Amino acid sequence: MIQYALKCNADHKFDSWFQSASAFDKLQLAKMVTCPVCGSSQIEKSIMSPRVGPRSNKKTDVTPSLKTPETDEEKALMALRKHVETNAQYVGGNFADEARAMHDGTSPERAIYGEAQPEQARALIDEGIPVAPLPFAPTRKAN
């Protein structure tokens, strides 16, 4: 899209948007660009000043790294993630089965984390198996 400052032969000034410079030229040749005040089709481009933002002596801020926590909340989440990843075993998509096996006594009890579908998590809770969602996604990928 391009915006032009236009004026008609009666010196009425107005702005209008066009799909492109060539689209304006085609519409002007076909006399389809008309003055909104008097309806004249004798239209020409007016002198326009370019759109320039205000001068700024400030350097633009570089986007902060998403890996570096900045707020207290982000730092707390990072600490929680580190604690979980250090002290628990990642079981991936087998989380529901592993939690159930530990609850039934067929697998040794230990701290685990992984992924479960909402239905699987509800079923674990209904069976009395304590589970809780973590406020972050695991860094490891399950294949």
N, CA, C and O atoms as a GROMACS GRO file, in nm:
protein
  572
    1MET      N    1   0.085  -0.118   0.000
    1MET     CA    2   0.000   0.000   0.000
    1MET      C    3   0.089   0.124   0.000
    1MET      O    4   0.196   0.127   0.060
    2ILE      N    5   0.041   0.224  -0.070
    2ILE     CA    6   0.113   0.351  -0.077
    2ILE      C    7   0.013   0.465  -0.062
    2ILE      O    8  -0.098   0.459  -0.114
    3GLN      N    9   0.054   0.566   0.008
    3GLN     CA   10  -0.034   0.682   0.031
    3GLN      C   11   0.021   0.800  -0.048
    3GLN      O   12   0.140   0.828  -0.046
    4TYR      N   13  -0.069   0.867  -0.117
    4TYR     CA   14  -0.031   0.987  -0.192
    4TYR      C   15  -0.110   1.106  -0.143
    4TYR      O   16  -0.226   1.096  -0.106
    5ALA      N   17  -0.042   1.222  -0.143
    5ALA     CA   18  -0.109   1.351  -0.123
    5ALA      C   19  -0.149   1.395  -0.264
    5ALA      O   20  -0.064   1.406  -0.352
    6LEU      N   21  -0.276   1.420  -0.285
    6LEU     CA   22  -0.328   1.452  -0.418
    6LEU      C   23  -0.396   1.588  -0.416
    6LEU      O   24  -0.433   1.639  -0.311
    7LYS      N   25  -0.412   1.645  -0.536
    7LYS     CA   26  -0.491   1.767  -0.549
    7LYS      C   27  -0.558   1.767  -0.686
    7LYS      O   28  -0.507   1.709  -0.782
    8CYS      N   29  -0.673   1.832  -0.692
    8CYS     CA   30  -0.746   1.840  -0.817
    8CYS      C   31  -0.717   1.973  -0.885
    8CYS      O   32  -0.644   2.056  -0.831
    9ASN      N   33  -0.775   1.993  -1.004
    9ASN     CA   34  -0.752   2.117  -1.078
    9ASN      C   35  -0.814   2.238  -1.009
    9ASN      O   36  -0.782   2.352  -1.043
   10ALA      N   37  -0.903   2.217  -0.911
   10ALA     CA   38  -0.961   2.327  -0.834
   10ALA      C   39  -0.882   2.351  -0.705
   10ALA      O   40  -0.924   2.427  -0.618
   11ASP      N   41  -0.767   2.286  -0.694
   11ASP     CA   42  -0.675   2.300  -0.581
   11ASP      C   43  -0.730   2.244  -0.450
   11ASP      O   44  -0.690   2.288  -0.342
   12HIS      N   45  -0.822   2.147  -0.457
   12HIS     CA   46  -0.866   2.076  -0.338
   12HIS      C   47  -0.760   1.969  -0.307
   12HIS      O   48  -0.722   1.892  -0.395
   13LYS      N   49  -0.714   1.966  -0.184
   13LYS     CA   50  -0.609   1.872  -0.145
   13LYS      C   51  -0.668   1.759  -0.062
   13LYS      O   52  -0.753   1.781   0.024
   14PHE      N   53  -0.621   1.635  -0.088
   14PHE     CA   54  -0.668   1.519  -0.014
   14PHE      C   55  -0.564   1.408  -0.023
   14PHE      O   56  -0.476   1.411  -0.110
   15ASP      N   57  -0.573   1.314   0.066
   15ASP     CA   58  -0.484   1.197   0.067
   15ASP      C   59  -0.564   1.075   0.026
   15ASP      O   60  -0.685   1.068   0.048
   16SER      N   61  -0.494   0.978  -0.033
   16SER     CA   62  -0.560   0.852  -0.066
   16SER      C   63  -0.456   0.741  -0.070
   16SER      O   64  -0.338   0.764  -0.098
   17TRP      N   65  -0.502   0.621  -0.041
   17TRP     CA   66  -0.416   0.502  -0.040
   17TRP      C   67  -0.440   0.424  -0.169
   17TRP      O   68  -0.552   0.417  -0.219
   18PHE      N   69  -0.331   0.363  -0.221
   18PHE     CA   70  -0.340   0.281  -0.341
   18PHE      C   71  -0.259   0.154  -0.319
   18PHE      O   72  -0.168   0.151  -0.236
   19GLN      N   73  -0.295   0.051  -0.393
   19GLN     CA   74  -0.227  -0.077  -0.376
   19GLN      C   75  -0.079  -0.065  -0.412
   19GLN      O   76   0.007  -0.126  -0.348
   20SER      N   77  -0.049   0.014  -0.516
   20SER     CA   78   0.090   0.034  -0.558
   20SER      C   79   0.095   0.161  -0.643
   20SER      O   80  -0.008   0.219  -0.675
   21ALA      N   81   0.216   0.202  -0.678
   21ALA     CA   82   0.232   0.321  -0.764
   21ALA      C   83   0.171   0.294  -0.900
   21ALA      O   84   0.107   0.382  -0.958
   22SER      N   85   0.190   0.174  -0.952
   22SER     CA   86   0.133   0.142  -1.084
   22SER      C   87  -0.020   0.136  -1.077
   22SER      O   88  -0.087   0.170  -1.174
   23ALA      N   89  -0.075   0.094  -0.964
   23ALA     CA   90  -0.221   0.091  -0.949
   23ALA      C   91  -0.276   0.234  -0.954
   23ALA      O   92  -0.380   0.258  -1.015
   24PHE      N   93  -0.206   0.328  -0.890
   24PHE     CA   94  -0.249   0.468  -0.898
   24PHE      C   95  -0.246   0.517  -1.042
   24PHE      O   96  -0.340   0.579  -1.089
   25ASP      N   97  -0.136   0.488  -1.113
   25ASP     CA   98  -0.123   0.533  -1.251
   25ASP      C   99  -0.236   0.479  -1.338
   25ASP      O  100  -0.293   0.553  -1.418
   26LYS      N  101  -0.270   0.351  -1.323
   26LYS     CA  102  -0.379   0.290  -1.401
   26LYS      C  103  -0.512   0.356  -1.369
   26LYS      O  104  -0.589   0.388  -1.460
   27LEU      N  105  -0.539   0.376  -1.241
   27LEU     CA  106  -0.666   0.438  -1.201
   27LEU      C  107  -0.674   0.583  -1.249
   27LEU      O  108  -0.780   0.630  -1.289
   28GLN      N  109  -0.562   0.653  -1.244
   28GLN     CA  110  -0.562   0.793  -1.288
   28GLN      C  111  -0.585   0.802  -1.439
   28GLN      O  112  -0.661   0.887  -1.484
   29LEU      N  113  -0.521   0.714  -1.516
   29LEU     CA  114  -0.541   0.713  -1.662
   29LEU      C  115  -0.686   0.680  -1.698
   29LEU      O  116  -0.740   0.731  -1.795
   30ALA      N  117  -0.747   0.592  -1.618
   30ALA     CA  118  -0.887   0.555  -1.643
   30ALA      C  119  -0.984   0.658  -1.586
   30ALA      O  120  -1.106   0.638  -1.592
   31LYS      N  121  -0.931   0.767  -1.529
   31LYS     CA  122  -1.012   0.875  -1.470
   31LYS      C  123  -1.102   0.822  -1.357
   31LYS      O  124  -1.214   0.868  -1.338
   32MET      N  125  -1.048   0.723  -1.281
   32MET     CA  126  -1.123   0.665  -1.170
   32MET      C  127  -1.083   0.726  -1.036
   32MET      O  128  -1.142   0.694  -0.934
   33VAL      N  129  -0.982   0.813  -1.037
   33VAL     CA  130  -0.944   0.885  -0.916
   33VAL      C  131  -1.012   1.021  -0.925
   33VAL      O  132  -0.984   1.099  -1.016
   34THR      N  133  -1.100   1.049  -0.830
   34THR     CA  134  -1.174   1.175  -0.834
   34THR      C  135  -1.162   1.250  -0.703
   34THR      O  136  -1.136   1.191  -0.599
   35CYS      N  137  -1.180   1.379  -0.710
   35CYS     CA  138  -1.174   1.466  -0.593
   35CYS      C  139  -1.297   1.441  -0.506
   35CYS      O  140  -1.409   1.443  -0.558
   36PRO      N  141  -1.280   1.419  -0.377
   36PRO     CA  142  -1.396   1.397  -0.290
   36PRO      C  143  -1.477   1.525  -0.266
   36PRO      O  144  -1.590   1.518  -0.218
   37VAL      N  145  -1.421   1.641  -0.298
   37VAL     CA  146  -1.491   1.767  -0.275
   37VAL      C  147  -1.575   1.805  -0.396
   37VAL      O  148  -1.695   1.832  -0.384
   38CYS      N  149  -1.511   1.808  -0.516
   38CYS     CA  150  -1.583   1.857  -0.633
   38CYS      C  151  -1.609   1.750  -0.738
   38CYS      O  152  -1.684   1.774  -0.833
   39GLY      N  153  -1.549   1.632  -0.724
   39GLY     CA  154  -1.573   1.524  -0.819
   39GLY      C  155  -1.488   1.531  -0.944
   39GLY      O  156  -1.507   1.450  -1.035
   40SER      N  157  -1.394   1.623  -0.951
   40SER     CA  158  -1.309   1.636  -1.069
   40SER      C  159  -1.220   1.513  -1.083
   40SER      O  160  -1.174   1.457  -0.984
   41SER      N  161  -1.197   1.471  -1.207
   41SER     CA  162  -1.108   1.358  -1.231
   41SER      C  163  -0.971   1.405  -1.280
   41SER      O  164  -0.888   1.323  -1.318
   42GLN      N  165  -0.949   1.535  -1.279
   42GLN     CA  166  -0.818   1.590  -1.315
   42GLN      C  167  -0.735   1.599  -1.186
   42GLN      O  168  -0.733   1.702  -1.118
   43ILE      N  169  -0.669   1.489  -1.154
   43ILE     CA  170  -0.597   1.474  -1.028
   43ILE      C  171  -0.448   1.462  -1.055
   43ILE      O  172  -0.406   1.399  -1.152
   44GLU      N  173  -0.369   1.523  -0.969
   44GLU     CA  174  -0.224   1.508  -0.977
   44GLU      C  175  -0.168   1.491  -0.836
   44GLU      O  176  -0.231   1.528  -0.737
   45LYS      N  177  -0.049   1.434  -0.830
   45LYS     CA  178   0.017   1.415  -0.700
   45LYS      C  179   0.067   1.549  -0.650
   45LYS      O  180   0.118   1.630  -0.727
   46SER      N  181   0.053   1.572  -0.520
   46SER     CA  182   0.108   1.692  -0.456
   46SER      C  183   0.245   1.658  -0.399
   46SER      O  184   0.284   1.542  -0.390
   47ILE      N  185   0.316   1.761  -0.362
   47ILE     CA  186   0.444   1.740  -0.296
   47ILE      C  187   0.416   1.683  -0.158
   47ILE      O  188   0.333   1.734  -0.083
   48MET      N  189   0.488   1.577  -0.126
   48MET     CA  190   0.469   1.510   0.003
   48MET      C  191   0.601   1.510   0.078
   48MET      O  192   0.708   1.499   0.018
   49SER      N  193   0.593   1.522   0.207
   49SER     CA  194   0.713   1.504   0.289
   49SER      C  195   0.715   1.358   0.333
   49SER      O  196   0.611   1.300   0.363
   50PRO      N  197   0.833   1.299   0.338
   50PRO     CA  198   0.840   1.159   0.380
   50PRO      C  199   0.804   1.145   0.527
   50PRO      O  200   0.824   1.237   0.607
   51ARG      N  201   0.753   1.029   0.561
   51ARG     CA  202   0.723   1.001   0.702
   51ARG      C  203   0.851   0.957   0.770
   51ARG      O  204   0.905   0.850   0.744
   52VAL      N  205   0.898   1.042   0.858
   52VAL     CA  206   1.021   1.014   0.931
   52VAL      C  207   0.988   1.022   1.079
   52VAL      O  208   0.927   1.118   1.125
   53GLY      N  209   1.030   0.921   1.152
   53GLY     CA  210   1.005   0.920   1.295
   53GLY      C  211   1.090   1.023   1.365
   53GLY      O  212   1.184   1.078   1.306
   54PRO      N  213   1.059   1.052   1.490
   54PRO     CA  214   1.138   1.150   1.564
   54PRO      C  215   1.281   1.101   1.582
   54PRO      O  216   1.307   0.981   1.597
   55ARG      N  217   1.373   1.196   1.580
   55ARG     CA  218   1.513   1.161   1.597
   55ARG      C  219   1.536   1.114   1.740
   55ARG      O  220   1.486   1.172   1.836
   56SER      N  221   1.610   1.010   1.749
   56SER     CA  222   1.638   0.955   1.880
   56SER      C  223   1.788   0.931   1.892
   56SER      O  224   1.848   0.866   1.807
   57ASN      N  225   1.846   0.984   1.997
   57ASN     CA  226   1.988   0.960   2.021
   57ASN      C  227   2.010   0.835   2.103
   57ASN      O  228   2.123   0.793   2.127
   58LYS      N  229   1.900   0.775   2.145
   58LYS     CA  230   1.910   0.654   2.226
   58LYS      C  231   1.933   0.534   2.136
   58LYS      O  232   1.877   0.525   2.026
   59LYS      N  233   2.016   0.444   2.182
   59LYS     CA  234   2.034   0.320   2.110
   59LYS      C  235   1.912   0.233   2.135
   59LYS      O  236   1.856   0.232   2.244
   60THR      N  237   1.872   0.161   2.032
   60THR     CA  238   1.758   0.073   2.051
   60THR      C  239   1.799  -0.043   2.139
   60THR      O  240   1.909  -0.097   2.127
   61ASP      N  241   1.710  -0.081   2.228
   61ASP     CA  242   1.738  -0.191   2.318
   61ASP      C  243   1.744  -0.321   2.240
   61ASP      O  244   1.660  -0.349   2.155
   62VAL      N  245   1.845  -0.398   2.270
   62VAL     CA  246   1.856  -0.529   2.210
   62VAL      C  247   1.758  -0.619   2.283
   62VAL      O  248   1.745  -0.612   2.405
   63THR      N  249   1.688  -0.702   2.209
   63THR     CA  250   1.592  -0.793   2.270
   63THR      C  251   1.665  -0.883   2.368
   63THR      O  252   1.764  -0.946   2.332
   64PRO      N  253   1.618  -0.889   2.491
   64PRO     CA  254   1.686  -0.972   2.590
   64PRO      C  255   1.677  -1.120   2.555
   64PRO      O  256   1.580  -1.165   2.493
   65SER      N  257   1.777  -1.192   2.594
   65SER     CA  258   1.778  -1.335   2.571
   65SER      C  259   1.665  -1.400   2.650
   65SER      O  260   1.642  -1.367   2.766
   66LEU      N  261   1.596  -1.493   2.586
   66LEU     CA  262   1.488  -1.562   2.654
   66LEU      C  263   1.541  -1.664   2.755
   66LEU      O  264   1.465  -1.713   2.839
   67LYS      N  265   1.670  -1.696   2.747
   67LYS     CA  266   1.726  -1.793   2.839
   67LYS      C  267   1.771  -1.730   2.970
   67LYS      O  268   1.796  -1.801   3.067
   68THR      N  269   1.781  -1.599   2.974
   68THR     CA  270   1.826  -1.530   3.095
   68THR      C  271   1.706  -1.477   3.171
   68THR      O  272   1.637  -1.387   3.122
   69PRO      N  273   1.679  -1.530   3.291
   69PRO     CA  274   1.564  -1.480   3.368
   69PRO      C  275   1.591  -1.338   3.416
   69PRO      O  276   1.702  -1.306   3.460
   70GLU      N  277   1.488  -1.253   3.409
   70GLU     CA  278   1.506  -1.114   3.451
   70GLU      C  279   1.423  -1.078   3.573
   70GLU      O  280   1.472  -1.008   3.662
   71THR      N  281   1.299  -1.125   3.580
   71THR     CA  282   1.215  -1.089   3.693
   71THR      C  283   1.233  -1.192   3.805
   71THR      O  284   1.289  -1.299   3.784
   72ASP      N  285   1.184  -1.156   3.924
   72ASP     CA  286   1.192  -1.249   4.037
   72ASP      C  287   1.114  -1.377   4.008
   72ASP      O  288   1.155  -1.486   4.047
   73GLU      N  289   1.000  -1.362   3.939
   73GLU     CA  290   0.918  -1.480   3.906
   73GLU      C  291   0.994  -1.572   3.812
   73GLU      O  292   0.994  -1.694   3.830
   74GLU      N  293   1.058  -1.514   3.710
   74GLU     CA  294   1.135  -1.595   3.616
   74GLU      C  295   1.251  -1.665   3.687
   74GLU      O  296   1.282  -1.781   3.657
   75LYS      N  297   1.314  -1.595   3.780
   75LYS     CA  298   1.425  -1.655   3.855
   75LYS      C  299   1.375  -1.770   3.942
   75LYS      O  300   1.443  -1.872   3.954
   76ALA      N  301   1.257  -1.753   4.003
   76ALA     CA  302   1.200  -1.859   4.086
   76ALA      C  303   1.165  -1.981   4.001
   76ALA      O  304   1.191  -2.094   4.041
   77LEU      N  305   1.107  -1.958   3.883
   77LEU     CA  306   1.075  -2.070   3.794
   77LEU      C  307   1.202  -2.141   3.748
   77LEU      O  308   1.205  -2.264   3.739
   78MET      N  309   1.307  -2.065   3.720
   78MET     CA  310   1.433  -2.124   3.678
   78MET      C  311   1.492  -2.209   3.791
   78MET      O  312   1.544  -2.318   3.766
   79ALA      N  313   1.482  -2.160   3.914
   79ALA     CA  314   1.533  -2.236   4.029
   79ALA      C  315   1.451  -2.364   4.049
   79ALA      O  316   1.507  -2.469   4.078
   80LEU      N  317   1.319  -2.354   4.034
   80LEU     CA  318   1.234  -2.472   4.047
   80LEU      C  319   1.268  -2.574   3.940
   80LEU      O  320   1.281  -2.693   3.969
   81ARG      N  321   1.284  -2.528   3.816
   81ARG     CA  322   1.320  -2.620   3.707
   81ARG      C  323   1.451  -2.690   3.738
   81ARG      O  324   1.461  -2.812   3.723
   82LYS      N  325   1.551  -2.614   3.782
   82LYS     CA  326   1.681  -2.673   3.813
   82LYS      C  327   1.669  -2.776   3.924
   82LYS      O  328   1.729  -2.884   3.916
   83HIS      N  329   1.590  -2.744   4.029
   83HIS     CA  330   1.572  -2.838   4.140
   83HIS      C  331   1.506  -2.967   4.092
   83HIS      O  332   1.550  -3.077   4.126
   84VAL      N  333   1.400  -2.955   4.013
   84VAL     CA  334   1.329  -3.074   3.964
   84VAL      C  335   1.420  -3.156   3.875
   84VAL      O  336   1.428  -3.278   3.891
   85GLU      N  337   1.490  -3.091   3.781
   85GLU     CA  338   1.575  -3.166   3.689
   85GLU      C  339   1.694  -3.230   3.759
   85GLU      O  340   1.745  -3.332   3.713
   86THR      N  341   1.739  -3.172   3.870
   86THR     CA  342   1.852  -3.228   3.945
   86THR      C  343   1.809  -3.343   4.035
   86THR      O  344   1.882  -3.441   4.051
   87ASN      N  345   1.689  -3.332   4.095
   87ASN     CA  346   1.648  -3.427   4.198
   87ASN      C  347   1.542  -3.528   4.156
   87ASN      O  348   1.502  -3.612   4.236
   88ALA      N  349   1.496  -3.522   4.032
   88ALA     CA  350   1.392  -3.616   3.987
   88ALA      C  351   1.435  -3.679   3.856
   88ALA      O  352   1.517  -3.624   3.782
   89GLN      N  353   1.378  -3.797   3.828
   89GLN     CA  354   1.409  -3.868   3.705
   89GLN      C  355   1.304  -3.834   3.600
   89GLN      O  356   1.184  -3.839   3.626
   90TYR      N  357   1.350  -3.800   3.480
   90TYR     CA  358   1.260  -3.769   3.370
   90TYR      C  359   1.214  -3.900   3.307
   90TYR      O  360   1.297  -3.980   3.264
   91VAL      N  361   1.081  -3.922   3.302
   91VAL     CA  362   1.027  -4.046   3.245
   91VAL      C  363   0.948  -4.020   3.118
   91VAL      O  364   0.890  -4.113   3.062
   92GLY      N  365   0.944  -3.896   3.072
   92GLY     CA  366   0.881  -3.862   2.944
   92GLY      C  367   0.732  -3.894   2.941
   92GLY      O  368   0.659  -3.865   3.036
   93GLY      N  369   0.690  -3.953   2.831
   93GLY     CA  370   0.550  -3.987   2.810
   93GLY      C  371   0.502  -4.105   2.893
   93GLY      O  372   0.383  -4.136   2.894
   94ASN      N  373   0.593  -4.172   2.963
   94ASN     CA  374   0.557  -4.286   3.048
   94ASN      C  375   0.520  -4.242   3.189
   94ASN      O  376   0.510  -4.326   3.279
   95PHE      N  377   0.498  -4.113   3.209
   95PHE     CA  378   0.475  -4.061   3.344
   95PHE      C  379   0.358  -4.130   3.413
   95PHE      O  380   0.372  -4.174   3.527
   96ALA      N  381   0.244  -4.141   3.347
   96ALA     CA  382   0.125  -4.200   3.411
   96ALA      C  383   0.150  -4.345   3.450
   96ALA      O  384   0.117  -4.386   3.561
   97ASP      N  385   0.209  -4.423   3.359
   97ASP     CA  386   0.237  -4.564   3.388
   97ASP      C  387   0.338  -4.578   3.502
   97ASP      O  388   0.322  -4.662   3.590
   98GLU      N  389   0.441  -4.494   3.500
   98GLU     CA  390   0.545  -4.500   3.603
   98GLU      C  391   0.489  -4.460   3.739
   98GLU      O  392   0.520  -4.523   3.840
   99ALA      N  393   0.406  -4.355   3.744
   99ALA     CA  394   0.346  -4.310   3.870
   99ALA      C  395   0.254  -4.418   3.925
   99ALA      O  396   0.251  -4.443   4.046
  100ARG      N  397   0.178  -4.482   3.838
  100ARG     CA  398   0.087  -4.588   3.879
  100ARG      C  399   0.166  -4.709   3.933
  100ARG      O  400   0.127  -4.768   4.034
  101ALA      N  401   0.276  -4.745   3.866
  101ALA     CA  402   0.358  -4.858   3.910
  101ALA      C  403   0.421  -4.830   4.046
  101ALA      O  404   0.429  -4.919   4.130
  102MET      N  405   0.465  -4.707   4.069
  102MET     CA  406   0.521  -4.672   4.200
  102MET      C  407   0.414  -4.679   4.307
  102MET      O  408   0.439  -4.725   4.418
  103HIS      N  409   0.293  -4.634   4.274
  103HIS     CA  410   0.182  -4.635   4.370
  103HIS      C  411   0.141  -4.779   4.404
  103HIS      O  412   0.106  -4.809   4.518
  104ASP      N  413   0.147  -4.868   4.304
  104ASP     CA  414   0.111  -5.008   4.324
  104ASP      C  415   0.223  -5.088   4.390
  104ASP      O  416   0.201  -5.200   4.435
  105GLY      N  417   0.344  -5.031   4.397
  105GLY     CA  418   0.457  -5.100   4.459
  105GLY      C  419   0.535  -5.187   4.364
  105GLY      O  420   0.624  -5.259   4.407
  106THR      N  421   0.505  -5.184   4.234
  106THR     CA  422   0.578  -5.266   4.138
  106THR      C  423   0.702  -5.196   4.084
  106THR      O  424   0.780  -5.255   4.008
  107SER      N  425   0.720  -5.072   4.121
  107SER     CA  426   0.838  -4.995   4.080
  107SER      C  427   0.887  -4.920   4.203
  107SER      O  428   0.806  -4.876   4.285
  108PRO      N  429   1.019  -4.904   4.219
  108PRO     CA  430   1.069  -4.836   4.338
  108PRO      C  431   1.024  -4.689   4.342
  108PRO      O  432   1.017  -4.621   4.239
  109GLU      N  433   0.994  -4.642   4.463
  109GLU     CA  434   0.951  -4.502   4.478
  109GLU      C  435   1.069  -4.410   4.458
  109GLU      O  436   1.178  -4.434   4.510
  110ARG      N  437   1.046  -4.305   4.382
  110ARG     CA  438   1.146  -4.203   4.356
  110ARG      C  439   1.075  -4.081   4.300
  110ARG      O  440   0.958  -4.088   4.264
  111ALA      N  441   1.143  -3.970   4.295
  111ALA     CA  442   1.086  -3.849   4.237
  111ALA      C  443   1.095  -3.859   4.085
  111ALA      O  444   1.202  -3.884   4.030
  112ILE      N  445   0.981  -3.840   4.019
  112ILE     CA  446   0.978  -3.846   3.872
  112ILE      C  447   0.904  -3.724   3.818
  112ILE      O  448   0.826  -3.660   3.887
  113TYR      N  449   0.932  -3.695   3.692
  113TYR     CA  450   0.854  -3.594   3.619
  113TYR      C  451   0.852  -3.634   3.472
  113TYR      O  452   0.940  -3.706   3.424
  114GLY      N  453   0.751  -3.586   3.403
  114GLY     CA  454   0.736  -3.619   3.261
  114GLY      C  455   0.609  -3.558   3.207
  114GLY      O  456   0.560  -3.457   3.259
  115GLU      N  457   0.555  -3.618   3.102
  115GLU     CA  458   0.434  -3.566   3.040
  115GLU      C  459   0.319  -3.665   3.057
  115GLU      O  460   0.338  -3.786   3.060
  116ALA      N  461   0.199  -3.609   3.067
  116ALA     CA  462   0.077  -3.690   3.073
  116ALA      C  463  -0.035  -3.610   3.008
  116ALA      O  464  -0.039  -3.487   3.018
  117GLN      N  465  -0.123  -3.679   2.941
  117GLN     CA  466  -0.241  -3.615   2.884
  117GLN      C  467  -0.334  -3.575   2.998
  117GLN      O  468  -0.329  -3.637   3.105
  118PRO      N  469  -0.418  -3.474   2.979
  118PRO     CA  470  -0.510  -3.434   3.087
  118PRO      C  471  -0.596  -3.549   3.140
  118PRO      O  472  -0.620  -3.559   3.260
  119GLU      N  473  -0.641  -3.636   3.049
  119GLU     CA  474  -0.722  -3.750   3.094
  119GLU      C  475  -0.641  -3.844   3.183
  119GLU      O  476  -0.693  -3.896   3.282
  120GLN      N  477  -0.514  -3.865   3.148
  120GLN     CA  478  -0.428  -3.952   3.228
  120GLN      C  479  -0.406  -3.891   3.367
  120GLN      O  480  -0.409  -3.963   3.467
  121ALA      N  481  -0.384  -3.761   3.373
  121ALA     CA  482  -0.362  -3.694   3.502
  121ALA      C  483  -0.488  -3.703   3.588
  121ALA      O  484  -0.479  -3.728   3.708
  122ARG      N  485  -0.605  -3.684   3.526
  122ARG     CA  486  -0.731  -3.695   3.602
  122ARG      C  487  -0.750  -3.836   3.656
  122ARG      O  488  -0.793  -3.855   3.770
  123ALA      N  489  -0.716  -3.936   3.575
  123ALA     CA  490  -0.729  -4.075   3.618
  123ALA      C  491  -0.637  -4.103   3.737
  123ALA      O  492  -0.676  -4.171   3.832
  124LEU      N  493  -0.514  -4.051   3.732
  124LEU     CA  494  -0.421  -4.070   3.844
  124LEU      C  495  -0.477  -4.008   3.971
  124LEU      O  496  -0.470  -4.068   4.078
  125ILE      N  497  -0.532  -3.888   3.960
  125ILE     CA  498  -0.589  -3.820   4.077
  125ILE      C  499  -0.708  -3.898   4.130
  125ILE      O  500  -0.724  -3.914   4.252
  126ASP      N  501  -0.794  -3.949   4.039
  126ASP     CA  502  -0.910  -4.029   4.080
  126ASP      C  503  -0.868  -4.156   4.153
  126ASP      O  504  -0.940  -4.204   4.240
  127GLU      N  505  -0.751  -4.211   4.117
  127GLU     CA  506  -0.700  -4.333   4.181
  127GLU      C  507  -0.627  -4.302   4.312
  127GLU      O  508  -0.580  -4.393   4.380
  128GLY      N  509  -0.618  -4.174   4.347
  128GLY     CA  510  -0.552  -4.135   4.471
  128GLY      C  511  -0.401  -4.121   4.459
  128GLY      O  512  -0.330  -4.120   4.560
  129ILE      N  513  -0.353  -4.112   4.338
  129ILE     CA  514  -0.209  -4.096   4.315
  129ILE      C  515  -0.179  -3.947   4.308
  129ILE      O  516  -0.233  -3.877   4.222
  130PRO      N  517  -0.093  -3.897   4.398
  130PRO     CA  518  -0.067  -3.752   4.398
  130PRO      C  519   0.019  -3.709   4.278
  130PRO      O  520   0.130  -3.758   4.257
  131VAL      N  521  -0.035  -3.617   4.201
  131VAL     CA  522   0.038  -3.557   4.088
  131VAL      C  523   0.011  -3.407   4.087
  131VAL      O  524  -0.090  -3.361   4.142
  132ALA      N  525   0.100  -3.333   4.027
  132ALA     CA  526   0.082  -3.188   4.014
  132ALA      C  527   0.147  -3.142   3.884
  132ALA      O  528   0.252  -3.192   3.845
  133PRO      N  529   0.085  -3.047   3.818
  133PRO     CA  530   0.146  -2.994   3.695
  133PRO      C  531   0.265  -2.905   3.729
  133PRO      O  532   0.265  -2.836   3.831
  134LEU      N  533   0.363  -2.907   3.644
  134LEU     CA  534   0.479  -2.820   3.662
  134LEU      C  535   0.459  -2.696   3.574
  134LEU      O  536   0.402  -2.706   3.466
  135PRO      N  537   0.504  -2.579   3.620
  135PRO     CA  538   0.482  -2.456   3.544
  135PRO      C  539   0.585  -2.433   3.433
  135PRO      O  540   0.612  -2.319   3.396
  136PHE      N  541   0.641  -2.541   3.381
  136PHE     CA  542   0.737  -2.528   3.271
  136PHE      C  543   0.736  -2.657   3.191
  136PHE      O  544   0.694  -2.762   3.241
  137ALA      N  545   0.782  -2.649   3.068
  137ALA     CA  546   0.793  -2.767   2.982
  137ALA      C  547   0.930  -2.828   3.004
  137ALA      O  548   1.027  -2.755   3.029
  138PRO      N  549   0.941  -2.960   2.996
  138PRO     CA  550   1.071  -3.022   3.014
  138PRO      C  551   1.168  -2.980   2.904
  138PRO      O  552   1.127  -2.954   2.791
  139THR      N  553   1.296  -2.972   2.939
  139THR     CA  554   1.396  -2.935   2.839
  139THR      C  555   1.434  -3.054   2.753
  139THR      O  556   1.483  -3.038   2.641
  140ARG      N  557   1.413  -3.173   2.804
  140ARG     CA  558   1.446  -3.293   2.728
  140ARG      C  559   1.331  -3.326   2.634
  140ARG      O  560   1.215  -3.297   2.663
  141LYS      N  561   1.366  -3.385   2.522
  141LYS     CA  562   1.264  -3.425   2.425
  141LYS      C  563   1.253  -3.576   2.427
  141LYS      O  564   1.354  -3.647   2.426
  142ALA      N  565   1.130  -3.626   2.430
  142ALA     CA  566   1.110  -3.771   2.425
  142ALA      C  567   1.097  -3.811   2.280
  142ALA      O  568   1.025  -3.747   2.203
  143ASN      N  569   1.166  -3.917   2.241
  143ASN     CA  570   1.157  -3.966   2.102
  143ASN      C  571   1.056  -4.074   2.092
  143ASN      O  572   1.034  -4.128   1.984
   0.00000   0.00000   0.00000
